[in-house]
């Protein structure tokens, strides 16, 4: 006999419309990028730009690199990788990205260049003195 209740999902992985509506009502805009899913893998949380920038960047970058590995992101076209990266940055991270200086528009679309620029922004360049 079919279950007529609307609050019971059809399968454990599928939410009913009522459950989706309830979840959406509790969701803040800053949580949206965290909830986006690439395949079955949740995206990394948005980058926090307040506090110890070097520590925060290193931790966030480690999470990004792990995500790239498990999602096989490196098998995707570069524009797809960059778009996913920008979504993962979140609003505050995108503001930093938009403020970065690039030699040309092409560099702004290369993930490796963007990662390098963000690394310089948050960590800076190391000046090692040899004696």
Secondary structure by P-SEA (a helix, b strand, c coil): ccccccccccccccccaaaaaaaaaacccccccccccccccccccccccccaaaaaaaaaaaaaaaaaaaaccccccaaaaaaaaaaaacaaaaaaaaacccccccccccaaaaaaaaaaaaccccccccc
